[in-house]
Amino acid sequence: MAPPGFGPPGYSIPQRYRHREAPPQGADTNTRPYLIFFSYLGTCVSVTVFIILKILKRYSVLQKSTTAQPPPRKHVWLFTALAVGSLATTWSFMVQYFSISYQTWLMWRSYLELDPHHRHWGLWLRETSLFKEAWETLIVGTARYWWSHQIFFFALGLGLYLEQKGIRRGIKYTWAFMLLGQIVAISFATNLFFLTLLLSPPAPPPPSSGVYRRKWLGPWLLNLVAILATTYPALLLADEHYWHHPTAFMPVLLAPHVALLVLPFARAILPAKYFNDNDVDFTDKVYNYMWALVLGNAGLMLLRATASSYAYSGFRGIRDALLEHPVVSTVGFDVIFCWITWICWYQTQSTTTNTNVKERFVGTDGGLVGDASNTAVGASGYDGGVRRR
């Protein structure tokens, strides 16, 4: 019988633990698995430090600027707190998942008479696919799927915003945010990206070259492919077939992970001349349609998942699923922090934009102020704050 919370009712001894033989005496069971595991952790830390250093550098430059207006300090502290909270919450459950995975492996392998007082971490890592096991646990059951499917669409939202806002603010390392979201937490990467946006004044518009010939093909096509390659697998994973055939779901699961990284890494590798980003109006229209596509599909799938979960176990089942297994808690709280982060972002940006418009047209003495000819663009708001020279 499986340990509590490990699998659905009737779950027998996992196939991966059957017919396992003990490693030969003196065999090296540590080097390769340790190298893979600690390389993963090292990548998580390295990308996080890379982004934080970039944020600190932007903050330092903005503080010394005489023309750009810094964002409200409370907004910076808000998204900093959300980033810390999301990282601490999701990874506290991730560490619990590592512990449960090890204890489960040790229990199934007890017939080899492994000494439980010694740490067999190398053998555990060699015989365990943590990524695969985590998603096997995440998608089994309507209540668990209710939490897990939402993270696909928050990843899509981050990908669209990286292109629509990040590139225009001169953020050329968008690959770092998407990679961080996939290997650490989407909510953590989103909060760091919003912090970077707050501290990045909008770049001046590209110089006009007279007659402009519109090019219909552009980087947005890769984002459209990413939407299709993410939405369809998210829909497929709701099928119970993938719950009981774990070998079949890995290609479906890997498709969105790869698709979402293509454009950010292409921008990092290829010269800028291969990316046509000059037609801002056309690109905005395209991204508005893509946002509608993402939000529409996300809403429909959320309604479908809610109906299925409610029919099976009610809203209580959805609530209980959040804490029934650490890996579900990791993704569940990632989703919760994503909701909080996006709501806070739109509220703070709408407030900042309204304040900037008021400051632009109404002077301190109540009179009207001239247009942008005597203003400097700041770093906050969708179009930046406005500060009179």
N, C-alpha and C positions, 0 to 999 in steps of 0.2 A: 504493500500500500504506500502511496506517495505521501510525503510529509505534508502537514496542513498548509494550505495556501499555495502549494507548488503547482498544482494542476487541477483540472476539472474532475468531477466524480468519475470513478471507474478508471482513473489514470493508473496504468501499470508501470512496471520497471521500464524506464526509457531505453529505447533501442541502443542508444550510444553507450550504455553501461553494460550491455550484454556481451558475453564472450570476450571480455577484456582479459588480457593476460598481464601478469605482473612484469614490469620492466626487468631486463636482465640485470644481474648483480653488477654494480659498478657503472651502470649506464648513466650518461649525462642527461638528466631530465629537467635541468634548470635553465641552461644558457639560452636556448632559443625562445622558450615561452617568456622568460624574464625580459629578454631583449625586446620582444614584441609588446609586452604589457607596459614596460617602463618607457618605451618609445612613444606609446600612445599617451601616457601621462605627461611625458616631457613635451610632446606637441601641444597638449592642452595648456600647460603652463607657459610655454614659449609664445604661443599666439596671444594668450591673454596679456602677457607682459608687453608684447609688441604693440597691441592696441592701446593699452594704458599709457605707455610712453608717448605714443602719438597724441593722445588726448592731453597729457600734461604739457607737451610742446605747444599744441594749439592754444591751450589756456594761457601759457606764458606769453606767447606772441600777441594774443588778444589783449592781455592786460597792459602791454606796452604800447598798443596802438593808440594813436591820437584821433583817429577818424571812426573806427569801428566801435559800435556800442556793445559791450558785453551782455550776455543774456542775464535775466534775473537770477540772482544767486540761489533763490529758493528752488528754481527749476533744476539747476545743476545738482543741488543736494537731493532733490526728489528722485531723479533718475540714478544718482549714485547709490542712494539707499535701496532702490528697487533692484539694481544690479547686484548689490551685496546680498540682499535678501533672497533673490532667486538662486544665486550660486550656493549660498549656505543651505537653503532648503533642499534643492534638487540633489546636491552632492552628499548631503547627510544621508539621504535615502539610497543614493548610489553606493555608498560605503556599506550600508546595511545589506544591499543586494549582493555585493561581493562576498560578504560574510555568509549569507544564507546559501549562496551558490557553492561555496567551499564546504559548508557543513552537509549540504545535500549530497555533493559528490563523495564526501568521506563516508557517509552512511551507505550509499549504494556500493561503494568499493570496500566495504568492511570485510567481505569474504576473502580479501587478499591479506587480511590480518595486518593492516597498516597501523602503526602505533599512533593512536589519537593524540598522544602527548607531544608528538613532533609535528612540525609544520611541513606538509607536503605540497607547498604552493606551486612548485615547478611542475609536478605531475598533474596537479589540478588544472593549471593553466594550459598544459599541453592537451589534456583530454576534454577541455570545456571550451565551447564557443560562446563567450559571454554575450556578444551582440545578438547572435541567433537565439540563444535561450531567452534573452530579455524580450525580444519581440514575439517569440512563441507565447510567452506569458502575457504580453500586452494585448494581443489580438483575440485571445480565447475568451469568449463570453461577451454578451451584448453590453454589459455595464462597463467592462474594461475597454471595449472598443469605443464606447461613448467618449471616454477621455482621450484615448490614443489617437483617434482619427483627426482630432482638432489640430494636433501639432503639425500635420502636413500643411494645413492652410495658413497657419501662422508662419511657417517657413516660407511659403509662397509670398505672403505679405511682406516679409523681410526682403526677399529677393526682388520684388517689384520696387520697393522703396529704395533699395540700394542703387538701382538704376535710375529711377525717376528723380530722386533727390540727392543721393550721394555723389554721383558722377558730376552733377552740376555744381556741387560745392567743392569740387577739387579733391574729393576723397578717392584716390586711385587704388587703394588697397581694399576694395570691397570683398575680395576673396577671403580676407582674414575674418570678417564678420560671419560670412556664410559657413566657412569651415569651423569657426568657433561654435556656431549654433548647432552644427551637426555632431560635434564631438564633445561638447560640454552641455549647453542648454540654449534653446532658441530664445528664451526670455532674457537670459544673460547677455547674449550677443545683441539683441534688439535694444536693450537699455544702453549698452556701450555705444551702439551706433547713434542712438538719439542724443547721447552726450556729445558725440563727435559732431553731429549736425548743429547742435546748439552753439558750439564753439567754432563753427566754420562759416564765415561770411560768404554770401553768394558771390560767385565769380562774375566779372563784367560780361555782358553779352558779346558773342563773337562779332568781329567787324563784318559789316555787310559788303558783299562783293558785287553790288548792282543786281543784275538779273540772276535770280536763284532758281535752279532747276531741282524740283522735288525728286528725291529718291525714295521709292516706296519700300525698298529693302533696307533693313537696318538691324541693329542689335536687338531690337524689340522682338524680332522673330524667334530668337533663342529663348527669350522669356515666355513667349507663347508656347513653344515646344515644352518648356519646363512646366507650364501650367497643365498641359495635357498629360505629360509624363508623371505628374504628381497626383492629379485629381483621379485619373482612372485607376491607378494602383490603390489609392485610398478607398475607392468604391469596391474594388475587387476583394480587399482584405476583410470586408464585412461578410463575405460568403463563408459559411461553415466548412466548406471544402478545405480552405487554407488552415482552419483550426485543427484539422485531423490529418493533414498531409504536410508536415513541416518542411519537407524538402522542396515542396513546390512554391513556397511563398518567398524564398530568398531573392530570385530574380525580380519578382514584383516589388519587393521591398527596396532593393538596391536601385531600381530605376529612378525614383525621385531624388535619392541621395546624389546620384551622378548628375542628373539633369540640372539640378539647382546649382551645381558647382561649375558647369561648363562656361557660362558667360563671365562670371567673375574671374576665373582663371584665364580665360581667353584674353580679357583686358589686361591681365598682369603679364602675359607672355607676348602677345602680338603688339606691333606698333599701333599708335593711336590712329594712323591714317586709314586703318581698316574698319574703323567704327565711325559711322555717319551720325553725329549727334547734333547737327547744326539747326535742323528744322524743329525748333522747340514746340511751336504750336501743333504741328502734326504729331509729334511724339507724345505730347500731352493728351491729345485726343485718343491715340492708340492705347495709352496706358489707362485712360479712363474706361475704355471698353474692357481692357483686361482686368481692371479692378472689379468691374461689374460682373465679369465672368467668374472670377475667384469668389467674390462675396456671394453671388447667386448659388454657385455649387456648394460652398461652405454652408450656407443657410439650409439648402435642401437636404444635404447629408446630415446636418445636425438634427433637423426635424425627423428624418428617417431613423437615425440612431436613437433619438429620444423616444420615439414611438415604440421601437423594438425593445428597448430597455424597460420602458414603463410596462409594456405588456407582459414581460417576463418577471420582473421583480419590483416594479414601481420605482418611484424616485428614491426610495430608501436603498435600493440596490445600487443605484448610481453613487449615492453618498458613501455606502459601505465599501464599494469597490476602490475608492480612493486610497484607503488605508489597509487593504487586505493583503497587499504584497508590496515590498519596497520599490520594485521597478515600476509598478503602476503608480505609486506615490510620486516617484521621480518625474514621470511624464505628466501626471495629473497636476502637480504643483507648477510644473513648467507651463502648462496651459493656463492655470489660474493667474500666474504672474504675467503671462502674455496679455490676457484680458485687461488686467490692471494697468499694464504699461501702455497699451494702445489707447485706453480711455484717458489716462493721464496726459498722454502726448497730445491728443486732439483738444482736450480742455485747455491745456497750457498754451498751445499754439493759437487757438481761437482767441483766448484772452489777450495774448501778446499782440496779435494782429489788430484787434480792436483798439488796443491802447496806442499802437503805433499810428493808426489812421487818425485817431483823435489828436495826437500830438502833432501830426503833420498839418492838419487843416485848422487847428485852433491854437492860437498863441497863448502865452501865459497871461496876457492882458485881456483875453477873450476875443481878440481880433483874428482875422484869417491870416494864415501863413502861406507864403508862396509855394510853388510846386518844387519838384525834386532838384531844381538847379542849384539850390543852396543847401543841400542835404548830403549826408554821408550814409551809406548803407551799413547796417549793423549785422549782428550774427544771430539774432533771435527772430522767431516768426518764420512763416513760409518764405516771405520775400525779404526777410531781414528787418531789423529795427531801423528807425530813422532818427538821426541826430543832426540838429542844425549846427552848421559850422560857426 
